[in-house]
Amino acid sequence: EVQLVESGGGLVQPGGSLRLSCAASGFTFSGYAMTWVRQAPGKGLEWLSTSNTGGGGTTYADSVKGRFTLSRDNAKNIAYLQMSSLKSEDTAVYYCKQRSIWGQGTQVTVSS
């Protein structure tokens, strides 16, 4: 069974950092692009970043470029989203996805 499980969300103060993890199983992790998206309260889905395969590099939305870093450990089948300089507007449920497969999401709340 193909499965993605996010973890690492929580409450963090503005300006703080948090690292999200996405544990993958049921497919050849290294062969697929991995994407992080989020959904803020009352808003639609926002694409954040995609780690491509085959030397395609990693791309970021302008809203998070320079603050968020997507990395992956292909040996452990985990994708990470390192988030820094967090703002209140980063409050959202964060999801990792691989094509049409989504994780359950993890809540990130940025508040003092």
Buried (B, 14 or more C-beta within 10 A) or exposed (E): EEEBBBBBBEEBEEEEEBEBBBBBEEBEBEEBBBBBBBBBEEEEEBBBBBBEBEEEEBBBBEBBEEBBBBBBEEEEBBBBBBBBEBEEEBBBBBBBBBEEBBBEBBEBBBEE
